[in-house]
């Protein structure tokens, strides 16, 4: 997309008067540098539990007579003319394998969280989102309501860019591994002396190619620009960092650190839009703010619990993938629902 990282990148800073989620006061979050604005988030009352609200686990959808456009590790996508119906199943993958065990409510969390973020980000970017109301869907898919309710969304068909747009605000995962070896993350030099999970001086943009199978491949900004052109590359970089800044500031006010996340963009009638799912536990690294401590790996609201279990049983990461025991399934489901509750202030 671009040929150089010349544009300033945003910093996020939290007001010293910030309060905890239990406080009755609003939280003031300021974005500095490139995005010199402040957001004031009113307090939200968090109630209820994170118990599963739906017993049905859907591992695969079946919509006879509807064209299946694609099937990913988690989502089944159907084509409806110039629109797509994206259905998030309860499948879960780890180490590039889809596991045979589903996670209750996972698909509903992914969809409802994406819908929440699409609304919150509407002043930052255009999106492909149309509706998540089955009653507003084309008549031919409404008979499949039991498979669609709460876990599906109707979106505009976009010409997607062949790039994963990653924003990193903290040093973790593969970035931490690379930094220890070379002092860089995706080739971007970082200051010396950073620890695992350190907050970066400013968020960085690290693109990667989209892999149909296996891992995505990290690429340089110059390589990205050679694939899609410098102008588009620059647009994607700047929009990625703007969205991350907005989302990270909001999440911190709700007690969650977004350490890193990835976005996908496409074009509709020549206009750049945010597509795919957005800012979910599957596409992001969510950490609880109250236990954050640099120098170690962090607790997280994602499928790390599953990865840790699979590492613990010494699975060789070859087929067949093992089933998950009930306690791992339950705890993972709780993690997903808790992230949704904290971020939105609502239950599923």
C-alpha positions as CSV (number, residue, x, y, z in Angstrom):
1,X,0.0,0.0,0.0
2,X,2.5,2.7,0.8
3,X,6.2,3.1,0.1
4,X,7.3,4.7,3.4
5,X,6.1,5.0,7.0
6,X,6.2,8.8,6.8
7,X,2.9,9.7,8.5
8,X,2.8,10.3,12.2
9,X,1.2,7.5,14.1
10,X,-1.3,8.0,17.0
11,X,-0.6,7.8,20.7
12,X,-3.3,7.0,23.2
13,X,-3.1,8.6,26.6
14,X,-5.5,8.1,29.5
15,X,-6.5,11.0,31.7
16,X,-5.0,10.9,35.2
17,X,-8.6,11.3,36.5
18,X,-9.6,8.0,35.0
19,X,-11.7,5.8,37.2
20,X,-12.4,2.0,37.4
21,X,-15.4,0.3,35.9
22,X,-17.1,0.3,39.3
23,X,-16.9,4.1,39.5
24,X,-19.9,6.3,38.9
25,X,-17.9,8.9,37.1
26,X,-17.4,9.1,33.4
27,X,-14.0,8.2,31.9
28,X,-12.1,10.7,29.8
29,X,-9.8,9.3,27.1
30,X,-7.6,11.5,24.9
31,X,-5.8,10.7,21.7
32,X,-2.7,12.7,21.0
33,X,-0.4,13.3,18.1
34,X,-2.1,12.5,14.8
35,X,-5.6,12.4,16.3
36,X,-5.7,15.3,18.8
37,X,-9.2,14.7,20.2
38,X,-10.8,13.5,23.4
39,X,-13.7,11.1,23.9
40,X,-15.7,11.1,27.1
41,X,-17.5,7.9,27.8
42,X,-20.4,7.9,30.3
43,X,-20.4,5.3,33.0
44,X,-22.2,2.1,32.3
45,X,-23.9,-0.2,34.8
46,X,-22.6,-3.7,34.4
47,X,-25.2,-6.3,35.6
48,X,-26.0,-10.0,35.3
49,X,-23.8,-13.0,34.7
50,X,-21.9,-14.5,31.9
51,X,-23.7,-17.7,31.8
52,X,-24.4,-19.2,28.4
53,X,-27.7,-18.0,27.0
54,X,-28.0,-20.6,24.3
55,X,-27.5,-24.4,24.5
56,X,-27.4,-25.0,20.7
57,X,-23.9,-25.3,19.3
58,X,-23.6,-24.8,15.5
59,X,-20.5,-26.2,13.9
60,X,-21.8,-25.8,10.3
61,X,-24.8,-24.1,8.7
62,X,-26.9,-25.6,6.0
63,X,-29.0,-23.2,3.9
64,X,-30.4,-25.3,1.0
65,X,-31.0,-23.3,-2.2
66,X,-28.7,-20.4,-1.1
67,X,-25.3,-20.1,-2.8
68,X,-22.4,-20.7,-0.5
69,X,-19.8,-18.1,-1.3
70,X,-17.0,-19.3,1.0
71,X,-16.3,-21.2,4.2
72,X,-13.5,-20.2,6.6
73,X,-12.3,-21.6,9.9
74,X,-15.2,-20.0,11.7
75,X,-17.6,-18.4,9.3
76,X,-19.9,-19.7,6.6
77,X,-20.6,-17.0,3.9
78,X,-23.5,-17.0,1.5
79,X,-24.0,-14.8,-1.5
80,X,-27.3,-13.0,-2.1
81,X,-26.7,-11.0,-5.3
82,X,-24.6,-8.0,-4.4
83,X,-24.8,-8.8,-0.7
84,X,-23.3,-11.4,1.5
85,X,-24.7,-13.2,4.5
86,X,-21.9,-13.9,7.0
87,X,-22.7,-16.5,9.6
88,X,-20.4,-17.0,12.5
89,X,-20.4,-20.6,13.7
90,X,-19.2,-21.9,17.1
91,X,-16.2,-23.5,15.5
92,X,-12.8,-22.8,17.1
93,X,-9.4,-23.2,15.5
94,X,-5.9,-23.4,17.1
95,X,-2.5,-23.8,15.5
96,X,-4.2,-23.7,12.1
97,X,-6.5,-26.7,12.8
98,X,-10.3,-26.6,13.3
99,X,-11.1,-28.4,16.5
100,X,-13.9,-31.0,16.6
101,X,-15.4,-29.3,19.7
102,X,-17.6,-26.2,19.4
103,X,-17.7,-23.3,21.9
104,X,-21.2,-22.3,23.1
105,X,-22.1,-18.7,22.1
106,X,-18.8,-18.1,20.4
107,X,-20.5,-17.2,17.0
108,X,-23.0,-15.0,18.7
109,X,-20.2,-13.1,20.5
110,X,-18.2,-12.6,17.3
111,X,-21.2,-11.3,15.4
112,X,-22.7,-9.1,18.2
113,X,-19.3,-7.6,19.1
114,X,-18.7,-6.8,15.4
115,X,-22.1,-5.1,15.2
116,X,-21.2,-3.1,18.3
117,X,-17.9,-1.9,16.8
118,X,-19.4,-1.1,13.4
119,X,-21.7,1.3,15.2
120,X,-19.1,2.8,17.4
121,X,-16.7,3.4,14.5
122,X,-19.3,4.8,12.1
123,X,-17.7,8.3,12.4
124,X,-14.2,7.0,11.7
125,X,-14.9,4.7,8.7
126,X,-17.5,3.5,6.3
127,X,-18.2,-0.3,6.7
128,X,-19.8,-3.1,4.7
129,X,-22.5,-3.7,7.4
130,X,-26.2,-3.6,6.5
131,X,-28.1,-5.4,9.2
132,X,-28.1,-8.2,11.8
133,X,-31.9,-8.4,12.0
134,X,-33.2,-11.5,10.4
135,X,-36.5,-9.8,9.7
136,X,-34.6,-7.4,7.4
137,X,-32.9,-10.1,5.5
138,X,-34.1,-11.2,2.0
139,X,-37.2,-13.5,2.3
140,X,-35.4,-16.5,0.9
141,X,-33.1,-16.8,4.0
142,X,-35.6,-16.1,6.7
143,X,-36.8,-19.7,7.0
144,X,-33.3,-20.5,8.3
145,X,-33.8,-18.2,11.3
146,X,-32.8,-20.8,13.9
147,X,-29.3,-20.9,12.3
148,X,-29.0,-17.2,11.8
149,X,-30.5,-15.4,14.8
150,X,-27.8,-13.5,16.7
151,X,-24.9,-15.0,14.8
152,X,-25.3,-13.6,11.3
153,X,-25.1,-10.2,9.5
154,X,-26.0,-9.0,6.1
155,X,-23.3,-7.0,4.4
156,X,-22.4,-5.3,1.1
157,X,-20.3,-7.3,-1.3
158,X,-16.9,-5.6,-1.5
159,X,-13.8,-6.0,-3.6
160,X,-11.4,-6.9,-0.7
161,X,-7.8,-5.9,-0.5
162,X,-5.5,-8.9,-0.4
163,X,-3.8,-7.6,2.8
164,X,-4.4,-8.1,6.6
165,X,-4.0,-4.7,8.2
166,X,-2.5,-5.2,11.7
167,X,-2.2,-2.5,14.4
168,X,0.1,-3.2,17.4
169,X,0.1,-1.1,20.5
170,X,1.9,-3.6,22.7
171,X,4.8,-6.0,22.3
172,X,3.4,-9.6,22.3
173,X,3.2,-12.8,20.4
174,X,5.3,-13.0,17.2
175,X,6.2,-9.3,17.7
176,X,7.9,-10.1,21.0
177,X,9.7,-13.0,19.5
178,X,11.1,-10.9,16.7
179,X,12.0,-8.1,19.0
180,X,14.1,-10.3,21.2
181,X,16.0,-11.6,18.1
182,X,16.5,-8.3,16.2
183,X,15.1,-5.3,18.1
184,X,12.4,-4.9,15.4
185,X,8.8,-5.9,14.8
186,X,8.0,-6.7,11.2
187,X,11.2,-4.9,10.3
188,X,10.2,-1.7,12.2
189,X,13.0,-0.7,14.7
190,X,11.9,-0.3,18.3
191,X,13.7,1.3,21.3
192,X,16.0,-0.9,23.3
193,X,15.0,-2.3,26.7
194,X,11.4,-3.2,26.0
195,X,9.9,-6.1,27.9
196,X,7.3,-8.7,26.9
197,X,3.9,-6.9,26.9
198,X,5.5,-3.5,27.0
199,X,3.4,-0.7,25.6
200,X,5.0,0.7,22.4
201,X,5.9,4.3,22.2
202,X,3.3,4.6,19.5
203,X,1.1,2.1,17.7
204,X,2.6,0.6,14.6
205,X,1.2,-0.8,11.4
206,X,2.4,-4.2,10.3
207,X,0.7,-5.6,7.2
208,X,0.6,-9.2,6.2
209,X,-0.6,-11.3,3.3
210,X,-3.8,-13.3,3.5
211,X,-3.2,-17.0,3.6
212,X,-5.9,-19.3,2.5
213,X,-4.3,-22.1,4.5
214,X,-1.7,-21.9,7.2
215,X,-0.2,-18.7,8.6
216,X,-0.4,-15.2,7.2
217,X,3.0,-13.8,6.1
218,X,4.2,-10.6,7.6
219,X,5.4,-8.2,4.9
220,X,7.1,-4.8,4.8
221,X,5.2,-1.6,4.0
222,X,7.2,-1.4,0.7
223,X,6.2,-4.9,-0.2
224,X,2.6,-4.0,0.5
225,X,2.8,-1.0,-1.7
226,X,4.2,-3.1,-4.5
227,X,1.1,-5.3,-4.3
228,X,-1.7,-2.8,-4.1
229,X,-0.1,0.5,-4.9
230,X,1.3,3.3,-2.8
231,X,-1.9,5.4,-2.5
232,X,-4.1,2.6,-1.3
233,X,-1.3,1.4,1.0
234,X,-1.2,4.7,2.7
235,X,-5.0,4.9,3.0
236,X,-5.0,1.5,4.7
237,X,-2.2,2.3,7.0
238,X,-3.7,5.6,8.2
239,X,-7.2,4.2,8.5
240,X,-6.0,1.1,10.4
241,X,-4.2,3.3,13.0
242,X,-7.1,5.7,13.3
243,X,-9.6,2.8,13.9
244,X,-7.2,1.3,16.4
245,X,-6.7,4.5,18.3
246,X,-10.5,5.0,18.6
247,X,-11.2,1.4,19.6
248,X,-8.2,1.2,22.0
249,X,-9.3,4.4,23.8
250,X,-12.8,3.1,24.3
251,X,-11.7,-0.4,25.4
252,X,-9.4,1.1,28.0
253,X,-12.3,3.0,29.5
254,X,-14.1,-0.3,29.8
255,X,-11.1,-2.1,31.5
256,X,-9.7,-3.9,28.4
257,X,-6.4,-3.3,26.7
258,X,-6.4,-4.1,23.0
259,X,-2.8,-5.1,22.6
260,X,-3.1,-5.7,18.8
261,X,-5.8,-6.4,16.2
262,X,-6.2,-7.0,12.5
263,X,-8.6,-5.5,10.0
264,X,-9.7,-6.2,6.5
265,X,-10.7,-3.6,4.0
266,X,-12.4,-3.5,0.6
267,X,-13.8,-1.2,-2.0
268,X,-17.5,-0.6,-2.7
269,X,-18.2,1.6,-5.7
270,X,-14.6,2.9,-5.4
271,X,-15.0,3.8,-1.7
272,X,-12.7,2.2,0.9
273,X,-14.7,0.4,3.6
274,X,-14.0,-1.7,6.7
275,X,-15.1,-5.3,6.2
276,X,-15.0,-8.8,7.7
277,X,-15.4,-9.1,11.5
278,X,-13.9,-6.4,13.6
279,X,-12.2,-6.2,17.0
280,X,-13.3,-9.6,18.3
281,X,-11.5,-12.0,20.5
282,X,-10.6,-14.0,17.4
283,X,-9.1,-11.0,15.5
284,X,-7.6,-9.2,18.5
285,X,-5.5,-9.6,21.7
286,X,-7.7,-8.4,24.6
287,X,-6.1,-8.1,28.0
288,X,-7.7,-7.1,31.4
289,X,-6.4,-3.7,32.3
290,X,-6.5,-4.3,36.1
291,X,-4.0,-7.2,35.9
292,X,-1.7,-5.8,33.2
293,X,2.0,-5.9,34.1
294,X,4.8,-5.6,31.6
295,X,7.5,-8.2,31.7
296,X,5.3,-11.3,31.4
297,X,2.6,-12.8,29.3
298,X,-0.9,-11.4,30.1
299,X,-4.2,-13.0,30.8
300,X,-6.4,-12.6,27.8
301,X,-10.1,-12.7,26.7
302,X,-9.5,-15.0,23.7
303,X,-8.7,-18.6,22.8
304,X,-5.4,-18.6,24.6
305,X,-7.0,-20.9,27.2
306,X,-7.5,-23.4,24.4
307,X,-3.9,-23.1,23.1
308,X,-2.6,-23.5,26.6
309,X,-4.6,-26.7,27.1
310,X,-3.4,-28.1,23.8
311,X,0.2,-27.3,24.6
312,X,-0.3,-28.9,28.0
313,X,-1.4,-32.3,26.6
314,X,1.6,-32.1,24.2
315,X,-0.5,-32.4,21.0
316,X,1.9,-32.7,18.1
317,X,-0.2,-30.3,16.0
318,X,-1.0,-33.0,13.4
319,X,-4.4,-34.3,12.4
320,X,-6.6,-35.4,13.9
321,X,-7.1,-32.4,16.2
322,X,-8.1,-33.4,19.7
323,X,-11.5,-32.7,21.3
324,X,-11.7,-30.3,24.2
325,X,-12.8,-31.4,27.6
326,X,-16.0,-29.8,29.1
327,X,-14.1,-27.6,31.5
328,X,-12.0,-26.0,28.8
329,X,-15.1,-25.5,26.6
330,X,-16.9,-23.8,29.5
331,X,-14.0,-21.6,30.5
332,X,-13.4,-20.5,26.9
333,X,-17.1,-19.7,26.4
334,X,-17.0,-17.6,29.6
335,X,-14.0,-15.7,28.3
336,X,-15.7,-14.7,25.1
337,X,-18.9,-13.7,26.8
338,X,-17.1,-11.7,29.5
339,X,-15.2,-9.7,26.9
340,X,-18.6,-8.9,25.2
341,X,-20.1,-7.9,28.5
342,X,-17.2,-5.6,29.5
343,X,-17.0,-3.9,26.2
344,X,-20.7,-3.3,25.6
345,X,-22.2,-3.3,29.1
346,X,-24.8,-5.8,27.9
347,X,-25.4,-9.5,28.0
348,X,-25.9,-11.5,24.8
